[in-house]
Amino acid sequence: MNVTKTIHIKNGRLIDPANGIDGIHDLYLADGKVLTIGALPAEIAAGFTVDQTIDATGLIVSPGFVDLSARLREPGFEYKATLESEMQAAMQGGVTSLVCPPDTDPVLDEPGLVEMLKHRAHKLNQAHVHPLGALTMGLKGESLTEMSALTASGCIGFSHAEQPIEDTNVLLRAMQYAKTFGYTVWLRPQDAHLGRGGVAASGPLASRLGLSGVPVMSETIALHTIFELMRATGARVHLCRISAAASLELIRKAKAEGLPVTCDVGAHHIHMTDADIGFFDSNARMDPPFRSQRDRDAIRLGLLDGTVDALCSDHTPVDDDEKLLPFGEASPGATGLELLLSLTLKWADDYASKQDTGDHSALSRALSRITSEAARVAGLDAGTLSVGAVADVVLFDAGAHWTVEASALASQGKHTPFLGYNLSGQVQTTIVAGHVAYQR
């Protein structure tokens, strides 16, 4: 284990959106915590020794990234990816805290399974792994899990992953249980019947290509149900990977009403549209599907105005056997951990920099969506460089360009709709709890 007790990071542009800091500052880390920003106070400097100095000239120094959806594929799907490969991908991507959905095999519906996953991740001494427990046993939508026992074993919330709950009574009971104990329910809004089996967004393009469609109302009808249940129970809900403009308008109104709701979008969806399916490119087969340019533009705006709270990588490694198939038969998903920074910076450059971002730079606003705001949504003590905070830090070169290709990715999943793209933003150093976990 590469442990460093004291680290001095000097000459970098330090951006900490949580505290409104954006400027050239030194950063001192000691015993796994942030010691101070700027010069050392006299009372600390006396007798203080630095074990490692990192020159960050020309680099951005940021809190470690917090990813709200990263499938590590263990247990059960080791042929798609392993904990070792995906944790290394997280380090190369600057992701120091990640939330993993419960749709493993077996499903994360028993405390022992959660404890085993956390123990395996802890031994690797890389990213902090925060599992979501299953809302129902086996994700079958029938009997509720023991949420209190799963929370005690390390779950930070409860999800039904990609499985819609058909029985609204079950979802009502789950939300009543969650409200009683103060748990957050994480849901991807999708109707159990509308769009079932669909592989692309309903519309002219899907019709022309002969692909079965998933209509926007599959998402909006589910949202209406969720909001009614929230009004009845008072439960706190986080909505995962919203894909449509109409959905964002409903969420905007729900927030204005005062409902305790947050939402995220996948990093691929702030850039891609259904047109990127091209000639049946299975790398663009995603759940939820890419939608129209109007939907994509609404997501970009929602991310800017705060309707969308956070950006996630939606990291879903898929192997060749399940991806190199006709579009309608290919498994949905794409690698994302190593692209999260670059796709966030691309949003800042392509969109946010041309809008009014108030007192914050476009870069600071963008980073907040993968640091402090993401941590707030998940209820994590992360995403900030406040004095005394856990020393999760990323140093990256915002101007460094790289080409997305299989050989550049540490993840075992090599499929992404961005293959061949030239992107900017490259992580140079990742520090987790005060130790250097990765250096390029």
C-alpha positions as CSV (number, residue, x, y, z in Angstrom):
1,M,0.0,0.0,0.0
2,N,1.5,3.3,-1.1
3,V,0.8,5.4,2.1
4,T,2.1,9.0,2.3
5,K,1.5,10.7,5.7
6,T,2.0,14.3,4.5
7,I,1.7,15.6,0.9
8,H,2.3,19.1,-0.4
9,I,0.6,19.9,-3.7
10,K,2.0,23.2,-5.0
11,N,1.3,25.7,-7.8
12,G,-1.9,24.1,-9.1
13,R,-5.2,25.9,-9.9
14,L,-7.3,24.6,-7.0
15,I,-11.0,24.4,-7.8
16,D,-13.3,23.4,-4.9
17,P,-16.9,24.2,-5.9
18,A,-18.3,23.5,-2.5
19,N,-16.3,26.3,-1.0
20,G,-16.3,28.7,-3.9
21,I,-12.5,28.4,-4.3
22,D,-11.0,28.8,-7.8
23,G,-7.4,30.1,-7.9
24,I,-3.7,29.2,-7.6
25,H,-3.3,27.7,-4.1
26,D,-1.1,25.2,-2.4
27,L,-2.7,22.2,-0.7
28,Y,-1.4,20.3,2.3
29,L,-2.6,16.8,3.2
30,A,-1.8,15.0,6.4
31,D,-2.9,11.7,7.9
32,G,-5.5,11.1,5.2
33,K,-7.2,14.5,5.7
34,V,-7.0,18.0,4.2
35,L,-4.7,20.0,6.5
36,T,-4.9,23.4,4.9
37,I,-5.3,25.4,1.7
38,G,-2.6,28.0,1.1
39,A,0.4,28.6,3.3
40,L,0.9,26.6,6.4
41,P,-0.1,28.5,9.6
42,A,3.0,29.3,11.7
43,E,1.8,27.0,14.6
44,I,1.7,24.1,12.2
45,A,4.8,24.9,10.1
46,A,7.1,24.6,13.1
47,G,8.5,21.1,13.0
48,F,6.2,20.1,10.0
49,T,7.9,17.7,7.5
50,V,6.6,16.9,4.1
51,D,6.9,13.3,2.9
52,Q,6.0,14.0,-0.7
53,T,5.8,17.2,-2.8
54,I,3.8,17.2,-6.1
55,D,4.3,20.1,-8.5
56,A,0.9,20.8,-10.0
57,T,2.0,23.7,-12.3
58,G,-0.4,23.8,-15.2
59,L,-2.8,21.3,-13.6
60,I,-6.2,21.6,-12.0
61,V,-6.4,20.4,-8.4
62,S,-9.9,19.2,-7.6
63,P,-11.8,17.1,-5.1
64,G,-12.0,13.5,-6.1
65,F,-14.9,12.7,-8.4
66,V,-18.1,11.1,-7.1
67,D,-19.8,8.8,-9.5
68,L,-23.5,8.0,-8.8
69,S,-23.7,4.9,-11.1
70,A,-20.9,2.5,-11.8
71,R,-21.4,-1.2,-12.2
72,L,-18.3,-3.1,-11.1
73,R,-19.8,-6.4,-12.3
74,E,-18.9,-8.3,-9.1
75,P,-20.3,-10.6,-7.9
76,G,-21.6,-12.7,-10.7
77,F,-20.4,-11.1,-14.0
78,E,-16.7,-11.4,-13.8
79,Y,-16.5,-12.4,-17.4
80,K,-17.6,-8.8,-18.2
81,A,-15.4,-7.0,-15.7
82,T,-13.6,-7.6,-12.3
83,L,-13.4,-5.4,-9.3
84,E,-9.6,-5.1,-9.9
85,S,-10.1,-3.8,-13.5
86,E,-12.9,-1.4,-12.7
87,M,-11.2,0.0,-9.6
88,Q,-8.2,0.7,-11.7
89,A,-10.4,2.4,-14.3
90,A,-11.9,4.5,-11.5
91,M,-8.4,5.6,-10.5
92,Q,-7.4,6.5,-14.1
93,G,-10.7,8.5,-14.3
94,G,-10.1,10.3,-11.0
95,V,-13.2,8.7,-9.4
96,T,-12.5,8.3,-5.7
97,S,-16.1,7.5,-4.5
98,L,-18.6,5.5,-6.5
99,V,-22.1,4.2,-6.0
100,C,-22.8,0.8,-7.4
101,P,-26.4,-0.5,-8.2
102,P,-27.7,-3.8,-6.7
103,D,-28.2,-5.7,-10.0
104,T,-25.2,-8.1,-9.4
105,D,-25.6,-11.9,-9.3
106,P,-26.6,-12.7,-6.7
107,V,-28.5,-9.4,-6.2
108,L,-27.4,-7.2,-3.3
109,D,-30.4,-8.1,-1.1
110,E,-28.6,-9.7,1.8
111,P,-26.2,-8.0,4.3
112,G,-23.5,-10.6,3.8
113,L,-23.2,-9.9,0.1
114,V,-22.9,-6.2,0.7
115,E,-20.2,-6.8,3.4
116,M,-18.3,-9.1,1.1
117,L,-18.3,-6.5,-1.7
118,K,-17.2,-3.7,0.6
119,H,-14.5,-5.9,2.1
120,R,-13.1,-6.8,-1.4
121,A,-13.1,-3.2,-2.5
122,H,-11.5,-2.0,0.8
123,K,-8.6,-4.5,0.4
124,L,-7.8,-3.0,-3.0
125,N,-7.3,0.4,-1.3
126,Q,-8.6,2.4,-4.2
127,A,-12.0,4.1,-4.6
128,H,-14.5,4.2,-1.8
129,V,-17.4,1.9,-2.9
130,H,-20.9,2.7,-1.7
131,P,-23.4,0.0,-2.6
132,L,-27.1,0.5,-3.1
133,G,-29.3,-2.3,-1.6
134,A,-32.1,-3.9,-3.6
135,L,-35.6,-2.5,-2.8
136,T,-37.1,-6.0,-3.2
137,M,-35.8,-9.5,-2.8
138,G,-34.1,-10.6,-6.0
139,L,-35.3,-7.4,-7.7
140,K,-38.5,-9.3,-8.4
141,G,-40.8,-6.5,-7.2
142,E,-42.6,-8.6,-4.7
143,S,-41.3,-8.8,-1.1
144,L,-39.3,-5.9,0.5
145,T,-35.7,-6.4,1.6
146,E,-34.6,-5.8,5.2
147,M,-33.5,-2.2,4.6
148,S,-32.3,-1.6,8.1
149,A,-30.0,-4.6,8.0
150,L,-28.7,-3.7,4.6
151,T,-28.0,-0.1,5.8
152,A,-26.1,-1.5,8.8
153,S,-23.9,-3.5,6.3
154,G,-23.0,-0.4,4.3
155,C,-25.8,0.4,1.8
156,I,-26.4,4.2,1.3
157,G,-29.8,3.8,-0.3
158,F,-32.1,1.4,-2.1
159,S,-32.7,0.9,-5.8
160,H,-34.5,-1.4,-8.3
161,A,-31.7,-0.9,-10.8
162,E,-33.1,-1.4,-14.4
163,Q,-36.2,-3.4,-13.3
164,P,-39.4,-1.4,-13.1
165,I,-41.7,-2.3,-10.2
166,E,-45.0,-3.4,-11.7
167,D,-47.0,-3.5,-8.5
168,T,-47.5,0.1,-7.3
169,N,-48.5,-1.2,-3.9
170,V,-45.0,-2.7,-3.5
171,L,-43.4,0.7,-4.4
172,L,-45.8,2.5,-1.9
173,R,-44.8,0.1,0.9
174,A,-41.1,0.5,0.0
175,M,-41.4,4.3,0.1
176,Q,-43.3,4.2,3.4
177,Y,-40.5,2.0,4.9
178,A,-37.8,4.3,3.5
179,K,-39.5,7.4,4.9
180,T,-39.9,5.9,8.4
181,F,-36.1,5.3,8.6
182,G,-34.9,8.2,6.6
183,Y,-33.5,6.2,3.6
184,T,-33.3,7.4,0.0
185,V,-35.0,5.5,-2.7
186,W,-33.1,5.5,-6.1
187,L,-35.4,4.9,-9.1
188,R,-35.0,5.0,-12.8
189,P,-38.4,6.1,-14.0
190,Q,-39.8,3.7,-16.6
191,D,-43.2,2.2,-17.1
192,A,-43.3,-1.6,-16.8
193,H,-45.2,-2.1,-20.0
194,L,-44.7,0.9,-22.3
195,G,-41.6,0.5,-24.3
196,R,-40.9,-3.0,-22.9
197,G,-38.3,-4.6,-25.3
198,G,-37.6,-1.3,-26.9
199,V,-34.0,-0.6,-28.0
200,A,-34.1,3.0,-29.3
201,A,-36.1,6.2,-28.6
202,S,-39.5,6.2,-30.3
203,G,-39.5,8.5,-33.2
204,P,-38.8,8.9,-37.0
205,L,-35.3,7.5,-36.7
206,A,-36.3,4.3,-34.9
207,S,-39.1,3.8,-37.4
208,R,-36.8,4.3,-40.4
209,L,-34.3,1.8,-39.0
210,G,-37.0,-0.7,-38.0
211,L,-36.0,-0.6,-34.3
212,S,-38.6,-1.1,-31.5
213,G,-39.1,2.1,-29.6
214,V,-39.2,3.4,-26.1
215,P,-41.6,6.4,-25.9
216,V,-40.9,9.4,-23.7
217,M,-44.2,8.7,-21.9
218,S,-42.7,5.5,-20.5
219,E,-40.5,7.9,-18.4
220,T,-43.1,10.6,-17.7
221,I,-45.9,8.2,-16.7
222,A,-43.6,6.6,-14.2
223,L,-42.6,10.1,-12.9
224,H,-46.3,11.0,-12.3
225,T,-46.7,7.8,-10.2
226,I,-43.5,8.4,-8.2
227,F,-44.4,12.0,-7.4
228,E,-47.9,11.0,-6.2
229,L,-46.3,8.4,-3.9
230,M,-43.9,11.0,-2.7
231,R,-46.8,13.3,-1.8
232,A,-48.5,10.4,0.0
233,T,-45.4,9.2,1.9
234,G,-42.9,12.1,2.2
235,A,-40.1,9.7,1.1
236,R,-36.9,11.1,-0.4
237,V,-36.3,9.9,-4.0
238,H,-33.3,10.2,-6.3
239,L,-34.2,9.8,-10.0
240,C,-31.5,8.1,-12.0
241,R,-30.4,8.8,-15.6
242,I,-33.2,11.0,-16.9
243,S,-33.4,11.1,-20.7
244,A,-36.2,13.4,-21.9
245,A,-37.1,17.1,-21.9
246,A,-40.6,16.4,-20.8
247,S,-39.3,14.5,-17.7
248,L,-37.1,17.4,-16.8
249,E,-40.0,19.8,-16.9
250,L,-41.9,17.5,-14.5
251,I,-38.9,17.4,-12.2
252,R,-38.5,21.1,-12.3
253,K,-42.2,21.5,-11.2
254,A,-41.8,18.8,-8.4
255,K,-38.8,20.7,-7.0
256,A,-40.7,24.0,-7.1
257,E,-43.5,22.3,-5.2
258,G,-41.0,21.3,-2.5
259,L,-40.9,17.5,-3.0
260,P,-37.6,16.0,-1.7
261,V,-36.4,14.9,-5.1
262,T,-33.0,14.9,-6.9
263,C,-31.9,13.6,-10.2
264,D,-28.9,12.7,-12.4
265,V,-28.2,12.2,-16.0
266,G,-25.6,9.9,-17.7
267,A,-22.6,11.7,-19.1
268,H,-23.1,10.1,-22.6
269,H,-26.6,11.6,-22.8
270,I,-25.4,15.3,-22.6
271,H,-23.7,14.8,-25.9
272,M,-25.3,12.0,-27.9
273,T,-28.6,11.8,-29.7
274,D,-30.5,9.0,-31.4
275,A,-28.9,10.1,-34.7
276,D,-25.6,8.7,-33.3
277,I,-27.0,5.2,-33.7
278,G,-25.8,5.8,-37.3
279,F,-25.8,2.6,-39.2
280,F,-26.8,0.4,-36.3
281,D,-23.8,1.1,-34.1
282,S,-24.3,-1.2,-31.1
283,N,-21.9,0.9,-29.0
284,A,-24.8,3.4,-29.0
285,R,-27.2,0.9,-27.5
286,M,-28.0,2.4,-24.1
287,D,-30.7,2.2,-21.4
288,P,-32.3,4.7,-21.3
289,P,-31.8,5.2,-25.1
290,F,-30.4,8.3,-26.6
291,R,-33.2,10.7,-27.6
292,S,-33.7,13.7,-29.9
293,Q,-31.5,16.8,-30.1
294,R,-34.3,18.7,-28.3
295,D,-34.0,16.2,-25.4
296,R,-30.3,16.4,-25.4
297,D,-30.3,20.2,-25.3
298,A,-32.9,20.2,-22.4
299,I,-30.5,17.9,-20.4
300,R,-27.7,20.3,-21.0
301,L,-29.8,23.2,-19.8
302,G,-31.1,21.3,-16.8
303,L,-27.5,20.5,-15.8
304,L,-26.7,24.2,-15.9
305,D,-29.8,25.5,-14.1
306,G,-29.7,22.9,-11.3
307,T,-32.8,20.9,-12.3
308,V,-30.3,18.1,-12.8
309,D,-28.3,17.8,-9.7
310,A,-25.4,15.6,-10.8
311,L,-23.7,13.8,-13.7
312,C,-22.8,10.1,-13.6
313,S,-20.7,7.9,-15.8
314,D,-23.4,5.2,-16.0
315,H,-20.4,2.9,-16.2
316,T,-21.7,-0.5,-17.5
317,P,-19.0,-2.8,-18.9
318,V,-20.2,-5.1,-21.6
319,D,-18.0,-7.8,-23.2
320,D,-17.6,-8.5,-27.0
321,D,-19.9,-11.5,-27.0
322,E,-22.8,-9.3,-25.9
323,K,-21.9,-6.1,-27.8
324,L,-20.7,-7.2,-31.2
325,L,-24.2,-8.2,-32.3
326,P,-27.0,-6.7,-34.4
327,F,-28.2,-3.5,-32.7
328,G,-31.5,-5.0,-31.4
329,E,-29.8,-8.0,-29.9
330,A,-26.8,-6.2,-28.3
331,S,-26.7,-5.6,-24.5
332,P,-27.1,-2.0,-23.5
333,G,-24.3,-0.2,-21.7
334,A,-21.0,1.5,-22.2
335,T,-17.8,2.1,-20.2
336,G,-17.8,5.4,-18.5
337,L,-15.5,5.8,-15.5
338,E,-12.5,6.9,-17.6
339,L,-14.6,9.3,-19.7
340,L,-16.5,11.1,-16.9
341,L,-14.0,13.9,-16.6
342,S,-13.6,14.4,-20.4
343,L,-17.3,14.4,-21.0
344,T,-17.9,16.8,-18.2
345,L,-15.2,19.2,-19.6
346,K,-16.8,18.8,-23.0
347,W,-20.1,20.0,-21.6
348,A,-18.3,22.9,-19.9
349,D,-16.6,23.9,-23.2
350,D,-19.4,23.2,-25.7
351,Y,-22.3,24.6,-23.6
352,A,-21.8,26.0,-20.2
353,S,-19.0,28.4,-21.3
354,K,-21.4,30.1,-23.6
355,Q,-24.1,30.6,-20.9
356,D,-24.4,32.8,-17.8
357,T,-22.9,30.7,-15.0
358,G,-23.2,33.5,-12.4
359,D,-20.3,33.9,-9.9
360,H,-18.7,30.5,-10.9
361,S,-16.6,29.7,-13.9
362,A,-18.1,27.2,-16.4
363,L,-15.3,24.7,-15.3
364,S,-16.2,25.1,-11.6
365,R,-19.9,24.7,-12.3
366,A,-19.1,21.5,-14.3
367,L,-16.9,20.0,-11.6
368,S,-19.5,20.6,-9.0
369,R,-21.8,18.2,-10.8
370,I,-19.3,15.4,-10.3
371,T,-18.0,16.4,-6.9
372,S,-19.9,18.4,-4.2
373,E,-23.4,18.1,-5.8
374,A,-23.0,14.4,-6.5
375,A,-21.8,13.8,-2.9
376,R,-24.8,15.8,-1.6
377,V,-27.2,13.6,-3.5
378,A,-25.7,10.4,-2.2
379,G,-25.3,11.8,1.4
380,L,-21.6,11.2,1.3
381,D,-18.8,13.1,3.2
382,A,-16.9,13.7,0.0
383,G,-16.5,16.0,-3.0
384,T,-14.9,18.9,-1.1
385,L,-11.4,20.1,0.0
386,S,-12.6,21.6,3.2
387,V,-10.1,21.6,6.0
388,G,-10.5,18.3,7.9
389,A,-12.2,16.5,5.0
390,V,-11.0,13.2,3.7
391,A,-8.1,13.8,1.4
392,D,-9.6,12.5,-1.9
393,V,-7.9,14.7,-4.5
394,V,-7.5,14.6,-8.3
395,L,-4.9,16.4,-10.4
396,F,-5.7,16.7,-14.0
397,D,-4.6,18.5,-17.2
398,A,-7.7,20.1,-18.7
399,G,-5.9,20.8,-22.0
400,A,-4.4,17.4,-22.6
401,H,-6.0,15.6,-25.5
402,W,-6.4,11.8,-25.8
403,T,-8.0,9.5,-28.3
404,V,-10.7,7.1,-26.9
405,E,-9.6,3.6,-27.9
406,A,-9.6,0.2,-26.3
407,S,-5.9,0.2,-25.5
408,A,-6.3,3.5,-23.6
409,L,-8.9,2.1,-21.2
410,A,-8.1,0.2,-18.0
411,S,-11.7,-1.0,-17.8
412,Q,-12.4,-4.5,-19.0
413,G,-15.3,-3.0,-20.9
414,K,-14.0,-1.5,-24.1
415,H,-17.2,-0.4,-25.7
416,T,-18.4,3.2,-25.8
417,P,-20.1,5.4,-28.4
418,F,-17.1,7.7,-28.1
419,L,-14.6,5.3,-29.6
420,G,-12.3,7.2,-31.9
421,Y,-13.2,10.6,-30.5
422,N,-10.4,13.0,-29.5
423,L,-11.3,14.4,-26.0
424,S,-9.6,16.8,-23.7
425,G,-9.0,16.2,-20.0
426,Q,-6.6,13.7,-18.6
427,V,-6.0,12.7,-14.9
428,Q,-2.4,12.8,-13.9
429,T,-2.7,11.9,-10.2
430,T,-5.4,10.4,-8.0
431,I,-5.1,10.6,-4.2
432,V,-7.5,8.5,-2.0
433,A,-7.7,9.2,1.7
434,G,-4.2,10.8,1.6
435,H,-2.3,8.1,-0.3
436,V,-1.3,8.3,-4.0
437,A,-3.4,5.6,-5.6
438,Y,-2.6,6.4,-9.2
439,Q,0.0,8.5,-11.2
440,R,0.1,8.6,-14.9
